[in-house]
Amino acid sequence: MRFGNWVWGSKSHPEYESLADFCLSHNSFPFGILLQYECSTQLLAKVMGVILIAAACMIKTPIIRNVCHAQSAAGLSRTALYGETIVYANSAVYGYLRHLPWTAYGEYMALVLQSMTIVLLTWHFSGDAAMARVATREKIMALAVAFAYIVVATRMLPESKYYWLTSSSLPILLYARGSQILNTYHNKHTGAQSIVSVSMSLWGASTRVLTTLQEIGFDVGLMMPFFLGLTLNSMVFTQYFLYYDNTQKVLEDLRLEKEQKKKA
């Protein structure tokens, strides 16, 4: 029953005390679950939610690997990184405050940590030929905003205003991801971005739409960032192939530059 309550929650059933009781009854359990539409769809949504969280732990790792390997954050927009971190945090905090199933928002916690890691790497590797050094004032301001966000979002925001978190994500996401798209357009290369990360983000956004509809229903606050993210990720995905040759040349030039500095 503990497993059943986790999968099917408190959803009702006309002939049983709950949907969990029905799915775990002798008529359904274990193989009958797959034949019962109500049971199988919710179970599939839970499984996909767990897979999404596991995949989210690796979405940004190719970018982290690229930055560390090239020892450069060329092609990455700090504005986009700051904005994406806030967007991911908004969805994670919204799910936590609303007491939603962790399978409905858990991947955003992993994405927040990875985005913060990339921000720190961008600060560390700034100042090379491909990227200006990040000013100390910018770092202090970013840390101050992060601290203020945590205090306000988790301690001061009233329950009636929780929707502010996800509604504010739309313009932030549009600005942040739009900054990356424009940055790539002007540079004519994607730099340290990773096609693996972009592809996983596309898959995650489309899959999360389906799992949210099944687990929670049409929650506008959660769904709109998914739809917008899906559209913007599609544009980033297209740019990767559009500027592929230029990107390879830029990365090769960076590699040769690093080797020359080591020899010198």
FITIZA-782330 format. One line per 4 residues: number of its first residue (from 1); their letters; for each residue x, y, z of N, C-alpha, C. Coordinates in steps of 0.001 Angstrom, whole numbers. Layout:
NUM> a> X Y Z X Y Z X Y Z ~ ...
//
This chain:
1> mrfg> 822 -1205 0 0 0 0 864 1266 0 ~ 2035 1199 627 2910 2364 604 3314 2681 -831 ~ 3638 1643 -1589 3963 1813 -3006 2742 2327 -3772 ~ 1580 1759 -3469 358 2166 -4152 2 3613 -3889
5> nwvw> 133 4054 -2646 -168 5451 -2317 810 6406 -2988 ~ 2067 5963 -3152 3055 6802 -3821 2728 6936 -5310 ~ 2321 5834 -5933 2048 5844 -7375 726 6525 -7685 ~ -343 6100 -7014 -1681 6570 -7373 -2244 7638 -6432
9> gsks> -1516 7909 -5349 -1915 8986 -4453 -3301 8782 -3871 ~ -4042 9867 -3770 -5373 9833 -3152 -6491 9835 -4190 ~ -6179 9480 -5418 -7213 9481 -6462 -8311 8491 -6105 ~ -9536 8878 -6363 -10688 8066 -5968 -11039 7036 -7034
13> hpey> -11862 6067 -6616 -12375 5038 -7525 -13814 4744 -7112 ~ -14719 4599 -8061 -16144 4436 -7710 -16459 3173 -6915 ~ -15681 2112 -7062 -15988 838 -6409 -15049 503 -5259 ~ -13971 1259 -5098 -12995 1005 -4032 -12759 2293 -3256
17> esla> -12093 2145 -2113 -11821 3328 -1293 -10931 4328 -2020 ~ -10027 3823 -2839 -9150 4693 -3612 -8677 3941 -4850 ~ -8051 4682 -5757 -7503 4055 -6958 -6385 3097 -6604 ~ -5643 3408 -5555 -4560 2525 -5118 -5117 1173 -4673
21> dfcl> -6246 1189 -3938 -6880 -62 -3510 -7306 -890 -4709 ~ -7848 -231 -5707 -8300 -938 -6904 -7121 -1564 -7648 ~ -6044 -771 -7847 -4906 -1268 -8617 -4149 -2377 -7895 ~ -4228 -2391 -6564 -3527 -3420 -5792 -4450 -4564 -5368
25> shns> -5695 -4540 -5829 -6621 -5622 -5494 -6225 -6898 -6229 ~ -6765 -8013 -5797 -6399 -9299 -6391 -6798 -9386 -7855 ~ -7748 -8534 -8284 -8166 -8556 -9685 -7175 -7844 -10608 ~ -6357 -6992 -10029 -5460 -6184 -10857 -3984 -6502 -10637
29> fpfg> -3608 -6773 -9404 -2197 -6943 -9079 -1738 -8386 -9303 ~ -535 -8641 -9911 353 -7588 -10415 164 -7288 -11907 ~ -148 -8331 -12718 -156 -8145 -14169 -1386 -7381 -14653 ~ -2468 -7428 -13879 -3668 -6726 -14287 -3504 -5217 -14292
33> illq> -2503 -4718 -13561 -2254 -3273 -13530 -1983 -2752 -14934 ~ -1252 -3546 -15712 -895 -3114 -17064 -2102 -3104 -17994 ~ -3144 -3858 -17629 -4331 -3938 -18480 -5388 -2901 -18100 ~ -5274 -2353 -16893 -6225 -1340 -16442 -5698 47 -16819
37> yecs> -6461 755 -17637 -5990 2046 -18155 -5660 3023 -17030 ~ -6543 3136 -16033 -6315 4086 -14952 -5044 3769 -14183 ~ -4786 2476 -14000 -3610 2059 -13243 -2327 2225 -14058 ~ -2363 1761 -15287 -1154 1745 -16108 -676 3140 -16485
41> tqll> -1601 4050 -16803 -1181 5389 -17211 -529 6151 -16063 ~ -1090 6015 -14865 -503 6694 -13712 841 6076 -13345 ~ 945 4749 -13448 2209 4071 -13170 3269 4505 -14171 ~ 2879 4600 -15446 3822 5037 -16475 4287 6466 -16223
45> akvm> 3366 7329 -15789 3731 8713 -15496 4755 8783 -14367 ~ 4570 7934 -13339 5520 7904 -12226 6891 7421 -12686 ~ 6892 6358 -13500 8154 5815 -14003 8881 6858 -14843 ~ 8133 7548 -15718 8744 8573 -16560 9253 9735 -15716
49> gvil> 8543 10058 -14632 8997 11122 -13740 10335 10786 -13105 ~ 10485 9533 -12672 11757 9090 -12082 12862 9122 -13132 ~ 12551 8675 -14356 13541 8691 -15440 13963 10122 -15755 ~ 12989 11039 -15763 13299 12436 -16022 14265 13002 -14984
53> iaaa> 14033 12674 -13721 14905 13164 -12657 16309 12590 -12810 ~ 16393 11290 -13127 17699 10664 -13332 18419 11287 -14527 ~ 17665 11537 -15609 18263 12137 -16801 18677 13579 -16535 ~ 17888 14292 -15706 18191 15691 -15407 19527 15836 -14696
57> cmik> 19904 14798 -13953 21198 14839 -13257 22369 14833 -14235 ~ 22098 14525 -15508 23167 14459 -16502 22999 15457 -17644 ~ 21906 16242 -17630 21632 17143 -18756 22754 18153 -18962 ~ 23233 18765 -17897 24240 19821 -18019 25672 19301 -17922
61> tpii> 25847 18020 -17609 27215 17503 -17442 28047 17576 -18728 ~ 27454 17392 -19938 28283 17558 -21135 28828 18975 -21279 ~ 28030 19990 -20881 28510 21371 -20940 29639 21576 -19938 ~ 29461 21030 -18729 30507 21131 -17702 31792 20479 -18198
65> rnvc> 31648 19314 -18834 32822 18609 -19371 33485 19433 -20469 ~ 32684 20030 -21360 33238 20835 -22455 34020 22035 -21929 ~ 33448 22706 -20917 34109 23886 -20352 35424 23494 -19685 ~ 35393 22412 -18912 36606 21958 -18221 37669 21478 -19212
69> haqs> 37236 20792 -20259 38179 20269 -21254 38836 21406 -22035 ~ 38034 22382 -22471 38570 23502 -23247 39167 24585 -22358 ~ 38874 24503 -21041 39280 25546 -20091 38836 26922 -20586 ~ 37624 26945 -21118 37050 28182 -21635 35533 28065 -21623
73> aagl> 34869 29188 -21359 33407 29234 -21383 32917 29948 -22638 ~ 33706 29892 -23698 33354 30561 -24953 32007 30061 -25468 ~ 31175 31001 -25918 29879 30648 -26474 28755 30612 -25471 ~ 29079 30695 -24169 28047 30662 -23127 27705 32082 -22700
77> srta> 26429 32366 -22621 25957 33684 -22192 25691 33657 -20693 ~ 26362 34548 -19944 26138 34596 -18501 24715 35024 -18190 ~ 24177 35923 -18995 22788 36337 -18797 21854 35144 -18889 ~ 22105 34285 -19875 21289 33084 -20039 21457 32151 -18843
81> lyge> 22677 32005 -18361 22936 31115 -17229 22239 31615 -15961 ~ 22330 32908 -15687 21667 33470 -14504 20149 33283 -14610 ~ 19620 33589 -15781 18172 33477 -15965 17672 32053 -15852 ~ 18404 31112 -16467 17987 29715 -16401 18019 29193 -14969
85> tivy> 19013 29611 -14202 19095 29180 -12804 17862 29633 -12030 ~ 17424 30868 -12255 16229 31379 -11583 14988 30615 -12029 ~ 14890 30348 -13333 13729 29615 -13862 13644 28222 -13246 ~ 14767 27519 -13209 14777 26178 -12605 14418 26248 -11126
89> ansa> 14954 27254 -10431 14664 27412 -9005 13184 27717 -8786 ~ 12593 28527 -9657 11170 28851 -9530 10308 27593 -9582 ~ 10576 26727 -10550 9785 25497 -10697 10003 24557 -9517 ~ 11249 24470 -9042 11548 23590 -7908 10863 24085 -6636
93> vygy> 10966 25384 -6362 10358 25953 -5162 8835 25887 -5247 ~ 8274 26137 -6429 6822 26063 -6621 6309 24664 -6289 ~ 6967 23644 -6819 6547 22269 -6540 6672 21923 -5069 ~ 7754 22401 -4450 7976 22126 -3023 6920 22803 -2160
97> lrhl> 6643 24086 -2436 5672 24822 -1631 4250 24307 -1828 ~ 3938 23845 -3037 2607 23323 -3330 2446 21874 -2875 ~ 3510 21270 -2347 3502 19880 -1890 3108 18923 -3022 ~ 3603 19206 -4219 3365 18319 -5350 4245 17077 -5216
101> pwta> 3898 15984 -5904 4765 14799 -5879 6160 15169 -6384 ~ 7196 14675 -5706 8552 15072 -6090 8904 14631 -7507 ~ 8174 13621 -8013 8418 13181 -9390 7909 14207 -10398 ~ 7164 15212 -9940 6632 16235 -10848 7557 17441 -10976
105> ygey> 8553 17555 -10085 9421 18730 -10152 10859 18436 -9732 ~ 11169 17214 -9356 12488 16880 -8821 13648 17194 -9741 ~ 13425 17117 -11072 14544 17360 -11996 15050 18796 -11916 ~ 14168 19718 -11494 14594 21112 -11434 15596 21359 -10312
109> malv> 15519 20563 -9267 16517 20671 -8210 17904 20304 -8738 ~ 17950 19221 -9535 19226 18809 -10127 19731 19852 -11113 ~ 18823 20454 -11878 19218 21447 -12876 19732 22730 -12221 ~ 19154 23099 -11075 19635 24281 -10352 21094 24084 -9954
113> lqsm> 21412 22937 -9376 22784 22666 -8927 23757 22658 -10100 ~ 23352 22063 -11221 24237 22014 -12384 24432 23399 -12997 ~ 23360 24185 -13056 23465 25542 -13605 24380 26411 -12748 ~ 24277 26253 -11433 25159 27001 -10539 26612 26594 -10742
117> tivl> 26851 25312 -10991 28213 24836 -11256 28773 25466 -12517 ~ 27942 25561 -13565 28390 26168 -14819 28679 27646 -14624 ~ 27856 28340 -13822 28108 29753 -13527 29472 29924 -12869 ~ 29773 29076 -11884 31061 29162 -11189 32220 28877 -12139
121> ltwh> 32036 27905 -13048 33076 27608 -14032 33269 28775 -15000 ~ 32161 29418 -15365 32245 30579 -16247 33036 31705 -15587 ~ 32800 31921 -14291 33578 32920 -13565 35058 32536 -13532 ~ 35316 31243 -13281 36693 30781 -13118 37489 30896 -14411
125> fsgd> 36880 30539 -15538 37605 30515 -16810 37435 31800 -17624 ~ 36827 32825 -17044 36697 34093 -17768 38061 34774 -17832 ~ 38201 35692 -18789 39451 36429 -18905 40366 35911 -19993 ~ 39951 34854 -20712 40780 34384 -21828 40468 35196 -23083
129> aama> 41044 34795 -24202 40874 35567 -25439 39436 35564 -25932 ~ 38657 34537 -25532 37291 34396 -26049 36242 35023 -25140 ~ 36643 35452 -23929 35641 35937 -22980 36279 36907 -21992 ~ 35655 38067 -21799 36171 39070 -20871 36045 38566 -19428
133> rvat> 36920 39072 -18566 36892 38670 -17164 35632 39186 -16480 ~ 35047 38334 -15639 33845 38713 -14902 34244 39611 -13737 ~ 33595 40756 -13645 33929 41716 -12596 33514 41194 -11225 ~ 34277 41564 -10205 33964 41157 -8833 32596 41687 -8413
137> reki> 32258 42880 -8870 30960 43473 -8543 29814 42597 -9054 ~ 29976 42028 -10242 28939 41156 -10807 28775 39896 -9957 ~ 29892 39345 -9494 29832 38133 -8668 29118 38410 -7343 ~ 29477 39532 -6713 28848 39888 -5429 27353 40114 -5613
141> mala> 26990 40785 -6680 25573 41056 -6942 24801 39767 -7180 ~ 25401 38838 -7937 24741 37563 -8223 24520 36769 -6940 ~ 25514 36736 -6057 25385 36016 -4790 24347 36678 -3887 ~ 24292 38004 -3881 23315 38721 -3064 21892 38447 -3550
145> vafa> 21709 38436 -4869 20389 38142 -5437 19972 36715 -5093 ~ 20913 35779 -5153 20608 34383 -4837 20158 34242 -3382 ~ 20856 34921 -2471 20492 34856 -1054 19114 35474 -822 ~ 18868 36644 -1423 17574 37313 -1260 16449 36463 -1837
149> yivv> 16711 35804 -2963 15693 34954 -3587 15291 33823 -2650 ~ 16277 33158 -2042 15991 32034 -1149 15126 32483 28 ~ 15463 33617 616 14726 34116 1778 13293 34484 1400 ~ 13141 35241 314 11808 35713 -83 10923 34563 -542
153> atrm> 11469 33676 -1400 10659 32607 -1994 10230 31563 -975 ~ 11089 31252 -17 10774 30168 919 10208 30639 2250 ~ 10403 31927 2601 9989 32393 3929 8945 33501 3902 ~ 8930 34295 2863 8099 35498 2882 6938 35463 1887
157> lpes> 6983 34589 908 5952 34570 -130 4681 33903 400 ~ 3544 34604 419 2296 33996 916 1770 32945 -61 ~ 986 32024 445 485 30918 -372 -329 31415 -1558 ~ -1060 32510 -1378 -1898 33036 -2459 -1070 33597 -3618
161> kyyw> 224 33778 -3381 1095 34356 -4406 2095 33345 -4967 ~ 1920 32063 -4684 2859 31065 -5194 2937 31085 -6714 ~ 1820 31449 -7342 1803 31430 -8805 2770 32459 -9393 ~ 3221 33426 -8584 4194 34400 -9063 5485 33706 -9509
165> ltss> 5819 32615 -8831 7072 31925 -9144 7098 31444 -10594 ~ 6043 30731 -10996 6041 30180 -12349 5659 31219 -13400 ~ 4778 32163 -13045 4412 33186 -14024 5601 34090 -14333 ~ 6442 34354 -13340 7627 35187 -13582 8679 34436 -14388
169> slpi> 8576 33107 -14424 9558 32310 -15175 9451 32541 -16677 ~ 8259 32887 -17150 8059 33033 -18592 8911 34163 -19185 ~ 8805 35405 -18673 9669 36453 -19235 11152 36212 -18967 ~ 11468 35630 -17794 12869 35352 -17480 13435 34310 -18444
173> llya> 12666 33250 -18682 13104 32208 -19595 13251 32752 -21011 ~ 12289 33575 -21415 12344 34162 -22749 13587 35044 -22899 ~ 13875 35841 -21883 15038 36724 -21927 16343 35934 -21847 ~ 16380 34960 -20917 17615 34197 -20715 17957 33343 -21927
177> rgsq> 17011 32519 -22352 17280 31646 -23499 17406 32456 -24783 ~ 16633 33572 -24857 16764 34456 -26012 18145 35077 -26079 ~ 18740 35398 -24908 20094 35951 -24873 21103 34956 -25423 ~ 20919 33674 -25071 21825 32640 -25585 21667 32486 -27096
181> ilnt> 20426 32523 -27558 20166 32397 -29000 20787 33568 -29757 ~ 20630 34796 -29234 21214 35973 -29876 22734 35950 -29797 ~ 23261 35482 -28660 24707 35387 -28492 25299 34430 -29521 ~ 24635 33312 -29729 25090 32344 -30724 24971 32920 -32132
185> yhnk> 23895 33651 -32377 23679 34247 -33699 24785 35249 -34037 ~ 25163 36079 -33052 26198 37084 -33298 27586 36445 -33417 ~ 27856 35412 -32592 29164 34753 -32635 29312 33805 -33816 ~ 28168 33331 -34314 28143 32356 -35414 28795 31033 -35021
189> htga> 28766 30723 -33712 29211 29414 -33229 28547 29146 -31879 ~ 28491 27869 -31470 27819 27494 -30216 28797 27272 -29074 ~ 30100 27356 -29344 31097 27282 -28281 31002 26010 -27450 ~ 30940 26198 -26116 30951 25064 -25187 29588 24418 -24995
193> qsiv> 28576 24885 -25730 27271 24246 -25624 27358 22798 -26110 ~ 26434 21980 -25650 26455 20551 -25985 25142 20130 -26632 ~ 25243 19436 -27761 24044 18942 -28430 23351 17890 -27581 ~ 24119 17168 -26759 23531 16162 -25869 22616 16844 -24852
197> svsm> 23101 17937 -24259 22311 18661 -23269 21046 19249 -23883 ~ 21198 19841 -25075 20042 20447 -25744 19016 19377 -26108 ~ 19490 18240 -26618 18577 17158 -27002 17836 16613 -25794 ~ 18549 16443 -24670 17914 15946 -23456 16907 16949 -22911
201> slwg> 17210 18250 -23058 16265 19280 -22609 14990 19237 -23446 ~ 15129 19033 -24756 13972 18918 -25633 13108 17731 -25243 ~ 13768 16602 -25039 13039 15392 -24652 12376 15573 -23287 ~ 13099 16184 -22350 12558 16377 -21010 11341 17280 -20994
205> astr> 11380 18375 -21763 10253 19311 -21788 9006 18655 -22371 ~ 9177 17916 -23465 8016 17272 -24100 7454 16162 -23217 ~ 8334 15398 -22573 7883 14312 -21701 7213 14858 -20444 ~ 7756 15961 -19916 7192 16526 -18689 5785 17052 -18922
209> vltt> 5477 17519 -20115 4113 17949 -20431 3146 16780 -20248 ~ 3518 15620 -20769 2642 14440 -20680 2503 13941 -19246 ~ 3619 13880 -18513 3549 13363 -17142 2792 14317 -16223 ~ 2925 15627 -16438 2199 16598 -15610 703 16493 -15844
213> lqei> 307 16329 -17109 -1114 16159 -17412 -1682 14928 -16716 ~ -902 13857 -16633 -1378 12620 -16042 -1387 12691 -14519 ~ -319 13238 -13922 -191 13242 -12464 -999 14350 -11792 ~ -1003 15543 -12399 -1569 16709 -11733 -2754 17287 -12481
217> gfdv> -2767 17146 -13797 -3772 17801 -14619 -3170 19030 -15271 ~ -4009 19843 -15886 -3510 21019 -16593 -3267 22150 -15609 ~ -2089 22117 -14971 -1661 23178 -14066 -945 24224 -14919 ~ -1607 25359 -15155 -1068 26389 -16046 303 26861 -15567
221> glmm> 452 26982 -14250 1711 27460 -13696 2886 26582 -14054 ~ 2666 25281 -14081 3735 24354 -14432 3878 24169 -15937 ~ 2761 24197 -16666 2777 23835 -18078 3377 24914 -18977 ~ 3107 26185 -18705 3555 27239 -19605 5076 27286 -19768
225> pffl> 5867 27180 -18682 7321 27144 -18884 7762 25955 -19732 ~ 7049 24819 -19623 7402 23657 -20437 7231 23967 -21919 ~ 6090 24552 -22273 5811 24865 -23674 6803 25891 -24218 ~ 7087 26938 -23426 8026 27963 -23872 9437 27384 -23986
229> gltl> 9829 26583 -22994 11147 25960 -23031 11306 25047 -24228 ~ 10245 24328 -24573 10275 23435 -25728 10530 24217 -27014 ~ 9874 25355 -27145 10048 26191 -28341 11465 26759 -28428 ~ 11955 27317 -27318 13279 27938 -27324 14388 26898 -27471
233> nsmv> 14225 25735 -26839 15225 24671 -26984 15294 24179 -28427 ~ 14162 24204 -29117 14152 23808 -30530 15001 24761 -31361 ~ 14967 26047 -31000 15776 27034 -31718 17264 26835 -31429 ~ 17612 26556 -30168 19010 26298 -29815 19505 25035 -30523
237> ftqy> 18650 24024 -30582 18973 22771 -31255 19289 23020 -32733 ~ 18496 23858 -33377 18700 24177 -34793 20014 24925 -34999 ~ 20329 25845 -34085 21567 26621 -34208 22807 25730 -34125 ~ 22724 24682 -33338 23887 23804 -33189 24319 23259 -34556
241> flyy> 23372 22813 -35341 23697 22255 -36658 23972 23353 -37676 ~ 23346 24505 -37506 23530 25620 -38427 24963 26152 -38366 ~ 25540 26188 -37148 26880 26739 -36964 27909 25661 -36595 ~ 27647 24437 -36959 28515 23328 -36546 29955 23516 -37018
245> dntq> 30159 23847 -38293 31512 23983 -38841 32268 25114 -38158 ~ 31599 26243 -37949 32252 27364 -37265 32637 26998 -35838 ~ 31765 26254 -35165 32035 25851 -33783 33274 24979 -33697 ~ 33396 24026 -34617 34567 23143 -34615 35851 23945 -34830
249> kvle> 35804 24955 -35684 36982 25791 -35947 37349 26595 -34710 ~ 36353 27186 -34031 36611 27973 -32829 37210 27103 -31729 ~ 36668 25919 -31517 37175 25023 -30474 38596 24570 -30788 ~ 38877 24333 -32075 40231 23934 -32471 41213 25085 -32245
253> dlrl> 40801 26306 -32552 41657 27472 -32309 41939 27643 -30823 ~ 40924 27412 -29990 41121 27500 -28544 42102 26441 -28055 ~ 41986 25246 -28617 42894 24163 -28220 44331 24499 -28590 ~ 44539 25023 -29791 45885 25391 -30228 46441 26530 -29384
257> ekeq> 45567 27473 -29014 45989 28589 -28176 46452 28114 -26808 ~ 45726 27157 -26245 46099 26602 -24935 47445 25881 -25022 ~ 47643 25139 -26106 48908 24418 -26270 50085 25384 -26416 ~ 49881 26483 -27139 50937 27458 -27307 51290 28128 -25989
261> kkka> 50280 28390 -25143 50537 28995 -23845 51324 28047 -22949 ~ 51008 26737 -23036 51743 25754 -22227 53196 25669 -22651 ~ 53435 25727 -23976 54819 25664 -24478 55593 26910 -24096 ~ 54864 28046 -24100 55539 29307 -23747 55896 29354 -22253
//
